[in-house]
Amino acid sequence: MTVRSALRRALADEEVRSISRRYFVSNGFDGVLTGIGVVVGAYLSGVTDGLTVVKIGVGAAVGLSTSGVWSVWEIERAERRVERRRTEQAMLRGLEDTRIHRDERAARAVTATMSGIGPVVGTLVPVLPFLAVEGGLAPLSATLLAIAGGVTLLFVFGAYMGSISGGVWYRAGVRMGAAGVVVALLNVVLPG
């Protein structure tokens, strides 16, 4: 029950939600750009098997997700440990096995989980059209759909962040979506 309670408190904590949101969007952004790079690179390399492109995308998603979970777990562990030590010094007592310590671990679990989910969503959205290649969709069409899906997801990320910050949501969406177009174009023009 204490773990469940700690998770509930973490999910209700605005600071934890804010940090989780940033990690999710940041790593989702990385995932989308990676996914677009995978599909454009596959098309330019002459890969015509859609399932191969999807498998490469899944491999990229696994790598990015593992990186997101692991790095955030360690980063948040270090940062929260520093905060806890300051509190312990001020209170002149240790806080191991207290509610504060349990809440700290729950917050770390929530932020690391969101950090890992972001790149999975971000990477898989652009590669999904390649599942239809086996059903007759042309690889060029799948690539264009993949870029469009990725740019749309980036737009959604930007619009969401723009709306919660009180900015002009569609401008923020366009700014983030533009990154997907840039990555696609860079893959086309750069040698490789």
ABEGO torsion letter per residue (X at the ends): XAAAAAAAAAAABAAAAAAAAAAAAAAAAAAAAAAAAAAAAAAAAGBABAAAAAAAAAAAAAAAAAAAAAAAAAAAAAAAAAAAAAAAAAAGBBABGBAAAAAAAAAAAAAAAAAAAAAAAAAAAAAAAAAAAAAGBBAAAAAAAAAAAAAAAAAAAAAAAAAAAGBBAAAAAAAAAAAAAAAAAAAAABBX
